[in-house]
Every structure is written in structure tokens, then in C-alpha cells.
Amino acid sequence: MQSGKYNQNEYPPHMRENDCVILFDGVCKLCNAWSHFIIKYDTQHRFKLCSVQSSEGQAILKHFNMPTEQFDTMLYVQGCKPFDKSDAFLEVVHKLGLPWRLLYVFKLIPKSLRNWLYDRIALNRYSLFGKYETCMLPNKQNENRFLKDKTL
């Protein structure tokens, strides 16, 4: 990760020990499609989703000293440990089970090449896939799949 120092033993805000949270760009159409994919194929409800534009997402980004204005990567947080770029994607698909976990074989590709490919898509995602004016909001059917402020 490109972030600065953070306390590796401290859970990010709004998260607990066994939480697995995927932070995504809430206005990106590709990222929203990814979120719908997770909702559909994460049948064991392992993952919580959180837009980087939400107050919870902003607090988690700040915890890891990551940018809070410009979003160039998906962030996956498992407990206290963050994963970004291709590592985030591969960690998530690995936990989804078959057939998706077969994509984990791409972990054999050197990280620099994987992240270079990831960056080509991430940095051009708005021009390739489009952008929404506002973030996707959870509906009644999927609101339990999104990270909520634990203090409320």
C-alpha cells in the first residue's frame, strides 16, 4: 500500500475484529457493478460494503493515511489489515468460493505487473464505464450488506 504509517494493531473506525469490508468508489459505475456482484455471490455474507464517500469510508481511509478526495484503488480491509489494488481484488475473490476463487491463480503474476494492469483500469474507469452523479444507497433488500456506524 502507498499509505503512511498506521497502528497495525488498531481496528479502523466502525469495524470489529471479524469484519471484512470492501471500500469502493460510490459514483463509479464499474465499482457499483462490483458491489452488486459481491451482494449476489457472497452467499455467506462475509463482506460488508462501504463507499469511500461515506463518513464511515472517509474515517477508514484516514485511519490508513490514504487519500480522502481522490480514489484510485479499491480497498479491502480484513480486521486491521488493509489490501489495495490487485491484492484487494484477489483476496476478495479467494473468499467467494468456487468458481471465483480460481482467479486467485493470478497471484502468481508479479505484483508490479498486476498493479500496473489494475491501475490502467482504475485510472480510466470513469471514461471506460461512466460515473453516477450520486453514490449508490442501500435498499431494504441489501442494507445489511453495508457498513454502518457502530455508534448509532
VMD Tcl script that builds the backbone (N, CA, C; Angstrom):
set m [mol new atoms 456]
animate dup $m
set s [atomselect $m all]
$s set {name element resname resid chain x y z} {
  {N N MET 1 A 0.835 -1.186 0.000}
  {CA C MET 1 A 0.000 0.000 0.000}
  {C C MET 1 A 0.877 1.245 0.000}
  {N N GLN 2 A 0.332 2.314 -0.525}
  {CA C GLN 2 A 1.076 3.551 -0.631}
  {C C GLN 2 A 0.873 4.449 0.580}
  {N N SER 3 A 0.085 4.038 1.508}
  {CA C SER 3 A -0.233 4.887 2.653}
  {C C SER 3 A 0.948 4.992 3.611}
  {N N GLY 4 A 0.871 5.982 4.503}
  {CA C GLY 4 A 1.906 6.170 5.510}
  {C C GLY 4 A 1.690 5.226 6.679}
  {N N LYS 5 A 2.325 5.542 7.793}
  {CA C LYS 5 A 2.244 4.704 8.992}
  {C C LYS 5 A 0.838 4.744 9.596}
  {N N TYR 6 A 0.437 3.607 10.141}
  {CA C TYR 6 A -0.807 3.491 10.889}
  {C C TYR 6 A -0.588 2.410 11.933}
  {N N ASN 7 A -1.427 2.392 12.943}
  {CA C ASN 7 A -1.305 1.396 14.004}
  {C C ASN 7 A -1.841 0.063 13.488}
  {N N GLN 8 A -0.955 -0.900 13.258}
  {CA C GLN 8 A -1.340 -2.184 12.676}
  {C C GLN 8 A -2.139 -3.068 13.625}
  {N N ASN 9 A -2.217 -2.694 14.890}
  {CA C ASN 9 A -2.966 -3.488 15.862}
  {C C ASN 9 A -4.285 -2.829 16.254}
  {N N GLU 10 A -4.599 -1.728 15.634}
  {CA C GLU 10 A -5.817 -0.988 15.966}
  {C C GLU 10 A -6.834 -1.149 14.838}
  {N N TYR 11 A -8.058 -1.521 15.203}
  {CA C TYR 11 A -9.093 -1.682 14.193}
  {C C TYR 11 A -9.504 -0.314 13.662}
  {N N PRO 12 A -9.771 -0.244 12.380}
  {CA C PRO 12 A -10.240 1.015 11.804}
  {C C PRO 12 A -11.585 1.413 12.420}
  {N N PRO 13 A -11.927 2.690 12.344}
  {CA C PRO 13 A -13.226 3.135 12.863}
  {C C PRO 13 A -14.370 2.346 12.227}
  {N N HIS 14 A -15.390 2.086 13.019}
  {CA C HIS 14 A -16.624 1.419 12.579}
  {C C HIS 14 A -16.448 -0.065 12.292}
  {N N MET 15 A -15.265 -0.627 12.560}
  {CA C MET 15 A -15.021 -2.034 12.274}
  {C C MET 15 A -14.732 -2.808 13.546}
  {N N ARG 16 A -15.067 -4.094 13.487}
  {CA C ARG 16 A -14.790 -5.012 14.594}
  {C C ARG 16 A -13.843 -6.098 14.120}
  {N N GLU 17 A -13.464 -6.954 15.046}
  {CA C GLU 17 A -12.433 -7.967 14.818}
  {C C GLU 17 A -12.634 -8.796 13.548}
  {N N ASN 18 A -13.791 -9.338 13.331}
  {CA C ASN 18 A -14.004 -10.244 12.207}
  {C C ASN 18 A -14.599 -9.584 10.973}
  {N N ASP 19 A -14.681 -8.260 10.965}
  {CA C ASP 19 A -15.245 -7.562 9.811}
  {C C ASP 19 A -14.328 -7.648 8.607}
  {N N CYS 20 A -14.926 -7.856 7.468}
  {CA C CYS 20 A -14.245 -7.826 6.178}
  {C C CYS 20 A -14.987 -6.789 5.345}
  {N N VAL 21 A -14.341 -5.655 5.097}
  {CA C VAL 21 A -15.018 -4.519 4.473}
  {C C VAL 21 A -14.349 -4.184 3.143}
  {N N ILE 22 A -15.195 -4.011 2.123}
  {CA C ILE 22 A -14.735 -3.590 0.801}
  {C C ILE 22 A -15.142 -2.142 0.623}
  {N N LEU 23 A -14.152 -1.258 0.496}
  {CA C LEU 23 A -14.418 0.145 0.213}
  {C C LEU 23 A -14.378 0.338 -1.296}
  {N N PHE 24 A -15.377 1.032 -1.826}
  {CA C PHE 24 A -15.469 1.224 -3.270}
  {C C PHE 24 A -15.892 2.660 -3.565}
  {N N ASP 25 A -15.586 3.114 -4.760}
  {CA C ASP 25 A -15.970 4.442 -5.221}
  {C C ASP 25 A -17.463 4.408 -5.552}
  {N N GLY 26 A -18.246 5.098 -4.742}
  {CA C GLY 26 A -19.700 5.032 -4.862}
  {C C GLY 26 A -20.292 5.666 -6.103}
  {N N VAL 27 A -19.541 6.485 -6.825}
  {CA C VAL 27 A -20.071 7.101 -8.044}
  {C C VAL 27 A -19.580 6.402 -9.313}
  {N N CYS 28 A -18.647 5.488 -9.184}
  {CA C CYS 28 A -18.094 4.761 -10.329}
  {C C CYS 28 A -19.034 3.630 -10.734}
  {N N LYS 29 A -19.403 3.589 -12.003}
  {CA C LYS 29 A -20.317 2.541 -12.468}
  {C C LYS 29 A -19.678 1.154 -12.396}
  {N N LEU 30 A -18.384 1.052 -12.682}
  {CA C LEU 30 A -17.697 -0.235 -12.561}
  {C C LEU 30 A -17.681 -0.693 -11.105}
  {N N CYS 31 A -17.371 0.212 -10.198}
  {CA C CYS 31 A -17.314 -0.113 -8.772}
  {C C CYS 31 A -18.691 -0.523 -8.242}
  {N N ASN 32 A -19.738 0.129 -8.729}
  {CA C ASN 32 A -21.086 -0.237 -8.326}
  {C C ASN 32 A -21.455 -1.615 -8.859}
  {N N ALA 33 A -21.026 -1.924 -10.077}
  {CA C ALA 33 A -21.268 -3.269 -10.618}
  {C C ALA 33 A -20.552 -4.306 -9.760}
  {N N TRP 34 A -19.332 -3.990 -9.318}
  {CA C TRP 34 A -18.568 -4.868 -8.425}
  {C C TRP 34 A -19.339 -5.077 -7.119}
  {N N SER 35 A -19.914 -4.026 -6.575}
  {CA C SER 35 A -20.686 -4.130 -5.331}
  {C C SER 35 A -21.900 -5.025 -5.513}
  {N N HIS 36 A -22.598 -4.875 -6.633}
  {CA C HIS 36 A -23.749 -5.745 -6.908}
  {C C HIS 36 A -23.302 -7.195 -7.079}
  {N N PHE 37 A -22.152 -7.401 -7.700}
  {CA C PHE 37 A -21.580 -8.735 -7.844}
  {C C PHE 37 A -21.329 -9.349 -6.461}
  {N N ILE 38 A -20.744 -8.577 -5.554}
  {CA C ILE 38 A -20.463 -9.064 -4.198}
  {C C ILE 38 A -21.769 -9.425 -3.502}
  {N N ILE 39 A -22.759 -8.566 -3.587}
  {CA C ILE 39 A -24.051 -8.838 -2.952}
  {C C ILE 39 A -24.646 -10.140 -3.489}
  {N N LYS 40 A -24.523 -10.358 -4.775}
  {CA C LYS 40 A -25.100 -11.559 -5.397}
  {C C LYS 40 A -24.329 -12.836 -5.062}
  {N N TYR 41 A -22.985 -12.784 -5.110}
  {CA C TYR 41 A -22.195 -14.008 -4.999}
  {C C TYR 41 A -21.574 -14.254 -3.629}
  {N N ASP 42 A -21.648 -13.291 -2.742}
  {CA C ASP 42 A -21.173 -13.504 -1.367}
  {C C ASP 42 A -22.334 -14.099 -0.570}
  {N N THR 43 A -22.624 -15.356 -0.846}
  {CA C THR 43 A -23.796 -16.007 -0.248}
  {C C THR 43 A -23.640 -16.243 1.257}
  {N N GLN 44 A -22.411 -16.231 1.751}
  {CA C GLN 44 A -22.190 -16.416 3.189}
  {C C GLN 44 A -22.110 -15.079 3.930}
  {N N HIS 45 A -22.332 -13.991 3.209}
  {CA C HIS 45 A -22.342 -12.641 3.804}
  {C C HIS 45 A -21.069 -12.354 4.591}
  {N N ARG 46 A -19.933 -12.680 4.007}
  {CA C ARG 46 A -18.638 -12.410 4.648}
  {C C ARG 46 A -18.265 -10.941 4.583}
  {N N PHE 47 A -18.700 -10.270 3.522}
  {CA C PHE 47 A -18.238 -8.915 3.265}
  {C C PHE 47 A -19.295 -7.861 3.581}
  {N N LYS 48 A -18.809 -6.737 4.074}
  {CA C LYS 48 A -19.613 -5.519 4.189}
  {C C LYS 48 A -19.073 -4.561 3.136}
  {N N LEU 49 A -19.944 -3.780 2.561}
  {CA C LEU 49 A -19.554 -2.788 1.569}
  {C C LEU 49 A -19.598 -1.409 2.191}
  {N N CYS 50 A -18.765 -0.513 1.674}
  {CA C CYS 50 A -18.714 0.842 2.205}
  {C C CYS 50 A -18.193 1.765 1.102}
  {N N SER 51 A -18.951 2.791 0.765}
  {CA C SER 51 A -18.454 3.724 -0.245}
  {C C SER 51 A -17.392 4.619 0.383}
  {N N VAL 52 A -16.389 4.962 -0.409}
  {CA C VAL 52 A -15.318 5.818 0.092}
  {C C VAL 52 A -15.821 7.232 0.375}
  {N N GLN 53 A -16.973 7.596 -0.207}
  {CA C GLN 53 A -17.528 8.925 0.012}
  {C C GLN 53 A -18.323 9.027 1.320}
  {N N SER 54 A -18.688 7.893 1.918}
  {CA C SER 54 A -19.469 7.910 3.155}
  {C C SER 54 A -18.601 8.338 4.332}
  {N N SER 55 A -19.235 8.740 5.419}
  {CA C SER 55 A -18.462 9.133 6.610}
  {C C SER 55 A -17.659 7.948 7.144}
  {N N GLU 56 A -18.224 6.746 7.084}
  {CA C GLU 56 A -17.506 5.549 7.528}
  {C C GLU 56 A -16.299 5.279 6.627}
  {N N GLY 57 A -16.503 5.386 5.314}
  {CA C GLY 57 A -15.415 5.177 4.367}
  {C C GLY 57 A -14.304 6.198 4.540}
  {N N GLN 58 A -14.676 7.445 4.729}
  {CA C GLN 58 A -13.687 8.504 4.931}
  {C C GLN 58 A -12.865 8.241 6.199}
  {N N ALA 59 A -13.530 7.799 7.267}
  {CA C ALA 59 A -12.825 7.522 8.527}
  {C C ALA 59 A -11.838 6.363 8.363}
  {N N ILE 60 A -12.221 5.336 7.605}
  {CA C ILE 60 A -11.333 4.197 7.377}
  {C C ILE 60 A -10.143 4.626 6.522}
  {N N LEU 61 A -10.385 5.411 5.486}
  {CA C LEU 61 A -9.284 5.911 4.659}
  {C C LEU 61 A -8.307 6.732 5.494}
  {N N LYS 62 A -8.832 7.600 6.339}
  {CA C LYS 62 A -7.976 8.422 7.202}
  {C C LYS 62 A -7.159 7.543 8.145}
  {N N HIS 63 A -7.779 6.492 8.676}
  {CA C HIS 63 A -7.081 5.562 9.577}
  {C C HIS 63 A -5.828 4.996 8.909}
  {N N PHE 64 A -5.927 4.677 7.621}
  {CA C PHE 64 A -4.810 4.097 6.883}
  {C C PHE 64 A -3.976 5.149 6.150}
  {N N ASN 65 A -4.212 6.416 6.461}
  {CA C ASN 65 A -3.470 7.525 5.832}
  {C C ASN 65 A -3.561 7.490 4.309}
  {N N MET 66 A -4.744 7.190 3.806}
  {CA C MET 66 A -4.970 7.138 2.363}
  {C C MET 66 A -5.718 8.394 1.932}
  {N N PRO 67 A -5.620 8.764 0.666}
  {CA C PRO 67 A -6.310 9.963 0.178}
  {C C PRO 67 A -7.821 9.877 0.406}
  {N N THR 68 A -8.416 11.006 0.767}
  {CA C THR 68 A -9.865 11.053 1.007}
  {C C THR 68 A -10.601 11.860 -0.050}
  {N N GLU 69 A -9.891 12.385 -1.023}
  {CA C GLU 69 A -10.506 13.183 -2.093}
  {C C GLU 69 A -10.458 12.471 -3.439}
  {N N GLN 70 A -9.366 11.803 -3.722}
  {CA C GLN 70 A -9.163 11.120 -4.995}
  {C C GLN 70 A -9.032 9.629 -4.716}
  {N N PHE 71 A -9.792 8.817 -5.451}
  {CA C PHE 71 A -9.865 7.389 -5.161}
  {C C PHE 71 A -9.361 6.592 -6.360}
  {N N ASP 72 A -8.132 6.080 -6.237}
  {CA C ASP 72 A -7.519 5.352 -7.341}
  {C C ASP 72 A -7.508 3.846 -7.132}
  {N N THR 73 A -8.042 3.379 -6.005}
  {CA C THR 73 A -7.995 1.947 -5.730}
  {C C THR 73 A -9.173 1.519 -4.870}
  {N N MET 74 A -9.558 0.281 -5.064}
  {CA C MET 74 A -10.475 -0.350 -4.132}
  {C C MET 74 A -9.635 -0.715 -2.908}
  {N N LEU 75 A -10.218 -0.622 -1.745}
  {CA C LEU 75 A -9.531 -1.021 -0.522}
  {C C LEU 75 A -10.355 -2.124 0.129}
  {N N TYR 76 A -9.685 -3.199 0.485}
  {CA C TYR 76 A -10.327 -4.294 1.218}
  {C C TYR 76 A -9.646 -4.363 2.571}
  {N N VAL 77 A -10.444 -4.343 3.634}
  {CA C VAL 77 A -9.897 -4.376 4.989}
  {C C VAL 77 A -10.433 -5.618 5.694}
  {N N GLN 78 A -9.499 -6.430 6.165}
  {CA C GLN 78 A -9.851 -7.630 6.919}
  {C C GLN 78 A -9.294 -7.441 8.319}
  {N N GLY 79 A -10.178 -7.156 9.266}
  {CA C GLY 79 A -9.733 -6.852 10.622}
  {C C GLY 79 A -8.937 -5.571 10.627}
  {N N CYS 80 A -7.652 -5.653 10.956}
  {CA C CYS 80 A -6.751 -4.487 10.974}
  {C C CYS 80 A -5.927 -4.381 9.707}
  {N N LYS 81 A -6.025 -5.364 8.819}
  {CA C LYS 81 A -5.112 -5.438 7.679}
  {C C LYS 81 A -5.765 -4.934 6.389}
  {N N PRO 82 A -5.144 -3.921 5.773}
  {CA C PRO 82 A -5.672 -3.409 4.503}
  {C C PRO 82 A -4.999 -4.078 3.292}
  {N N PHE 83 A -5.761 -4.226 2.239}
  {CA C PHE 83 A -5.253 -4.685 0.949}
  {C C PHE 83 A -5.746 -3.688 -0.089}
  {N N ASP 84 A -4.899 -3.341 -1.043}
  {CA C ASP 84 A -5.350 -2.445 -2.099}
  {C C ASP 84 A -5.012 -3.007 -3.468}
  {N N LYS 85 A -5.518 -2.354 -4.483}
  {CA C LYS 85 A -5.283 -2.693 -5.890}
  {C C LYS 85 A -5.549 -4.168 -6.167}
  {N N SER 86 A -4.636 -4.830 -6.886}
  {CA C SER 86 A -4.882 -6.220 -7.288}
  {C C SER 86 A -4.932 -7.154 -6.087}
  {N N ASP 87 A -4.185 -6.846 -5.028}
  {CA C ASP 87 A -4.247 -7.694 -3.827}
  {C C ASP 87 A -5.647 -7.678 -3.221}
  {N N ALA 88 A -6.290 -6.516 -3.216}
  {CA C ALA 88 A -7.655 -6.420 -2.683}
  {C C ALA 88 A -8.600 -7.292 -3.503}
  {N N PHE 89 A -8.540 -7.146 -4.809}
  {CA C PHE 89 A -9.402 -7.936 -5.688}
  {C C PHE 89 A -9.182 -9.432 -5.476}
  {N N LEU 90 A -7.926 -9.852 -5.458}
  {CA C LEU 90 A -7.626 -11.280 -5.340}
  {C C LEU 90 A -8.012 -11.846 -3.977}
  {N N GLU 91 A -7.832 -11.080 -2.910}
  {CA C GLU 91 A -8.243 -11.544 -1.577}
  {C C GLU 91 A -9.749 -11.744 -1.525}
  {N N VAL 92 A -10.497 -10.834 -2.129}
  {CA C VAL 92 A -11.958 -10.935 -2.119}
  {C C VAL 92 A -12.416 -12.153 -2.915}
  {N N VAL 93 A -11.938 -12.306 -4.154}
  {CA C VAL 93 A -12.415 -13.442 -4.958}
  {C C VAL 93 A -11.998 -14.766 -4.332}
  {N N HIS 94 A -10.873 -14.796 -3.660}
  {CA C HIS 94 A -10.428 -16.019 -3.000}
  {C C HIS 94 A -11.429 -16.460 -1.939}
  {N N LYS 95 A -12.045 -15.498 -1.264}
  {CA C LYS 95 A -13.008 -15.822 -0.209}
  {C C LYS 95 A -14.424 -16.086 -0.734}
  {N N LEU 96 A -14.661 -15.814 -2.004}
  {CA C LEU 96 A -16.003 -16.028 -2.558}
  {C C LEU 96 A -16.310 -17.493 -2.835}
  {N N GLY 97 A -15.307 -18.314 -2.911}
  {CA C GLY 97 A -15.545 -19.724 -3.215}
  {C C GLY 97 A -15.540 -19.964 -4.713}
  {N N LEU 98 A -15.772 -21.211 -5.074}
  {CA C LEU 98 A -15.752 -21.593 -6.490}
  {C C LEU 98 A -16.966 -21.035 -7.217}
  {N N PRO 99 A -16.833 -20.664 -8.469}
  {CA C PRO 99 A -15.653 -20.734 -9.325}
  {C C PRO 99 A -14.727 -19.517 -9.183}
  {N N TRP 100 A -15.178 -18.498 -8.433}
  {CA C TRP 100 A -14.458 -17.219 -8.365}
  {C C TRP 100 A -13.068 -17.348 -7.765}
  {N N ARG 101 A -12.906 -18.242 -6.806}
  {CA C ARG 101 A -11.602 -18.361 -6.152}
  {C C ARG 101 A -10.515 -18.843 -7.108}
  {N N LEU 102 A -10.909 -19.411 -8.250}
  {CA C LEU 102 A -9.920 -19.837 -9.244}
  {C C LEU 102 A -9.128 -18.646 -9.790}
  {N N LEU 103 A -9.704 -17.449 -9.730}
  {CA C LEU 103 A -8.999 -16.250 -10.186}
  {C C LEU 103 A -7.773 -15.950 -9.326}
  {N N TYR 104 A -7.706 -16.559 -8.153}
  {CA C TYR 104 A -6.573 -16.339 -7.253}
  {C C TYR 104 A -5.257 -16.805 -7.879}
  {N N VAL 105 A -5.334 -17.605 -8.923}
  {CA C VAL 105 A -4.131 -18.056 -9.618}
  {C C VAL 105 A -3.339 -16.854 -10.158}
  {N N PHE 106 A -4.001 -15.736 -10.387}
  {CA C PHE 106 A -3.319 -14.537 -10.876}
  {C C PHE 106 A -2.364 -13.953 -9.828}
  {N N LYS 107 A -2.431 -14.443 -8.617}
  {CA C LYS 107 A -1.481 -14.036 -7.577}
  {C C LYS 107 A -0.060 -14.445 -7.973}
  {N N LEU 108 A 0.061 -15.439 -8.870}
  {CA C LEU 108 A 1.367 -15.886 -9.345}
  {C C LEU 108 A 2.053 -14.848 -10.227}
  {N N ILE 109 A 1.270 -13.938 -10.804}
  {CA C ILE 109 A 1.836 -12.870 -11.633}
  {C C ILE 109 A 2.510 -11.872 -10.695}
  {N N PRO 110 A 3.676 -11.384 -11.043}
  {CA C PRO 110 A 4.345 -10.407 -10.177}
  {C C PRO 110 A 3.430 -9.226 -9.840}
  {N N LYS 111 A 3.475 -8.827 -8.575}
  {CA C LYS 111 A 2.597 -7.769 -8.086}
  {C C LYS 111 A 2.737 -6.485 -8.898}
  {N N SER 112 A 3.947 -6.144 -9.298}
  {CA C SER 112 A 4.138 -4.906 -10.070}
  {C C SER 112 A 3.359 -4.950 -11.383}
  {N N LEU 113 A 3.331 -6.086 -12.044}
  {CA C LEU 113 A 2.576 -6.222 -13.293}
  {C C LEU 113 A 1.076 -6.228 -13.017}
  {N N ARG 114 A 0.657 -6.973 -11.993}
  {CA C ARG 114 A -0.773 -6.991 -11.629}
  {C C ARG 114 A -1.272 -5.587 -11.327}
  {N N ASN 115 A -0.509 -4.836 -10.535}
  {CA C ASN 115 A -0.931 -3.488 -10.159}
  {C C ASN 115 A -0.868 -2.517 -11.334}
  {N N TRP 116 A 0.065 -2.728 -12.255}
  {CA C TRP 116 A 0.116 -1.897 -13.453}
  {C C TRP 116 A -1.168 -2.085 -14.254}
  {N N LEU 117 A -1.603 -3.344 -14.428}
  {CA C LEU 117 A -2.851 -3.636 -15.136}
  {C C LEU 117 A -4.055 -3.068 -14.372}
  {N N TYR 118 A -4.052 -3.249 -13.070}
  {CA C TYR 118 A -5.133 -2.711 -12.233}
  {C C TYR 118 A -5.224 -1.194 -12.419}
  {N N ASP 119 A -4.087 -0.526 -12.356}
  {CA C ASP 119 A -4.062 0.936 -12.490}
  {C C ASP 119 A -4.580 1.403 -13.846}
  {N N ARG 120 A -4.315 0.662 -14.920}
  {CA C ARG 120 A -4.807 1.058 -16.244}
  {C C ARG 120 A -6.328 1.131 -16.231}
  {N N ILE 121 A -6.964 0.183 -15.569}
  {CA C ILE 121 A -8.428 0.190 -15.491}
  {C C ILE 121 A -8.901 1.245 -14.498}
  {N N ALA 122 A -8.306 1.259 -13.311}
  {CA C ALA 122 A -8.748 2.175 -12.252}
  {C C ALA 122 A -8.633 3.634 -12.663}
  {N N LEU 123 A -7.553 3.992 -13.298}
  {CA C LEU 123 A -7.333 5.395 -13.661}
  {C C LEU 123 A -8.189 5.847 -14.842}
  {N N ASN 124 A -8.758 4.896 -15.576}
  {CA C ASN 124 A -9.600 5.222 -16.734}
  {C C ASN 124 A -11.046 4.758 -16.556}
  {N N ARG 125 A -11.420 4.371 -15.347}
  {CA C ARG 125 A -12.721 3.748 -15.131}
  {C C ARG 125 A -13.899 4.663 -15.460}
  {N N TYR 126 A -13.788 5.950 -15.188}
  {CA C TYR 126 A -14.896 6.860 -15.494}
  {C C TYR 126 A -15.091 6.996 -17.003}
  {N N SER 127 A -14.005 7.106 -17.762}
  {CA C SER 127 A -14.145 7.241 -19.211}
  {C C SER 127 A -14.556 5.915 -19.853}
  {N N LEU 128 A -14.123 4.796 -19.281}
  {CA C LEU 128 A -14.471 3.487 -19.842}
  {C C LEU 128 A -15.889 3.042 -19.477}
  {N N PHE 129 A -16.290 3.273 -18.223}
  {CA C PHE 129 A -17.552 2.715 -17.731}
  {C C PHE 129 A -18.594 3.757 -17.334}
  {N N GLY 130 A -18.161 4.985 -17.077}
  {CA C GLY 130 A -19.096 6.041 -16.710}
  {C C GLY 130 A -19.112 6.307 -15.215}
  {N N LYS 131 A -19.892 7.320 -14.872}
  {CA C LYS 131 A -19.928 7.806 -13.499}
  {C C LYS 131 A -21.348 8.229 -13.158}
  {N N TYR 132 A -21.775 7.939 -11.937}
  {CA C TYR 132 A -23.073 8.392 -11.447}
  {C C TYR 132 A -22.915 9.772 -10.815}
  {N N GLU 133 A -23.998 10.500 -10.738}
  {CA C GLU 133 A -23.985 11.807 -10.083}
  {C C GLU 133 A -23.908 11.675 -8.563}
  {N N THR 134 A -24.511 10.611 -8.032}
  {CA C THR 134 A -24.525 10.394 -6.582}
  {C C THR 134 A -24.162 8.950 -6.283}
  {N N CYS 135 A -23.843 8.680 -5.025}
  {CA C CYS 135 A -23.482 7.328 -4.590}
  {C C CYS 135 A -24.696 6.422 -4.545}
  {N N MET 136 A -24.442 5.128 -4.775}
  {CA C MET 136 A -25.468 4.117 -4.620}
  {C C MET 136 A -25.837 4.040 -3.139}
  {N N LEU 137 A -27.119 4.013 -2.870}
  {CA C LEU 137 A -27.587 3.866 -1.497}
  {C C LEU 137 A -28.144 2.467 -1.313}
  {N N PRO 138 A -27.937 1.889 -0.142}
  {CA C PRO 138 A -28.510 0.558 0.105}
  {C C PRO 138 A -30.023 0.622 0.060}
  {N N ASN 139 A -30.646 -0.453 -0.419}
  {CA C ASN 139 A -32.104 -0.549 -0.365}
  {C C ASN 139 A -32.481 -1.540 0.734}
  {N N LYS 140 A -33.756 -1.745 0.935}
  {CA C LYS 140 A -34.224 -2.615 2.021}
  {C C LYS 140 A -33.683 -4.035 1.898}
  {N N GLN 141 A -33.503 -4.523 0.659}
  {CA C GLN 141 A -33.039 -5.891 0.454}
  {C C GLN 141 A -31.551 -6.072 0.776}
  {N N ASN 142 A -30.762 -4.998 0.654}
  {CA C ASN 142 A -29.322 -5.182 0.843}
  {C C ASN 142 A -28.706 -4.257 1.899}
  {N N GLU 143 A -29.516 -3.546 2.680}
  {CA C GLU 143 A -28.953 -2.583 3.633}
  {C C GLU 143 A -28.064 -3.250 4.689}
  {N N ASN 144 A -28.314 -4.516 4.994}
  {CA C ASN 144 A -27.474 -5.223 5.973}
  {C C ASN 144 A -26.103 -5.578 5.407}
  {N N ARG 145 A -25.880 -5.363 4.117}
  {CA C ARG 145 A -24.602 -5.670 3.467}
  {C C ARG 145 A -23.634 -4.484 3.504}
  {N N PHE 146 A -24.089 -3.353 4.033}
  {CA C PHE 146 A -23.270 -2.148 4.066}
  {C C PHE 146 A -22.824 -1.845 5.490}
  {N N LEU 147 A -21.587 -1.358 5.600}
  {CA C LEU 147 A -21.019 -0.992 6.887}
  {C C LEU 147 A -21.786 0.204 7.445}
  {N N LYS 148 A -22.133 0.110 8.704}
  {CA C LYS 148 A -22.848 1.206 9.367}
  {C C LYS 148 A -22.028 1.650 10.563}
  {N N ASP 149 A -22.191 2.897 10.917}
  {CA C ASP 149 A -21.535 3.455 12.102}
  {C C ASP 149 A -21.985 2.631 13.316}
  {N N LYS 150 A -21.041 2.002 13.998}
  {CA C LYS 150 A -21.352 1.134 15.147}
  {C C LYS 150 A -21.802 1.932 16.372}
  {N N THR 151 A -21.644 3.264 16.339}
  {CA C THR 151 A -22.047 4.061 17.490}
  {C C THR 151 A -23.509 4.463 17.427}
  {N N LEU 152 A -24.156 4.242 16.286}
  {CA C LEU 152 A -25.566 4.647 16.159}
  {C C LEU 152 A -26.486 3.642 16.798}
}
mol reanalyze $m
mol bondsrecalc $m
mol representation Tube
mol addrep $m
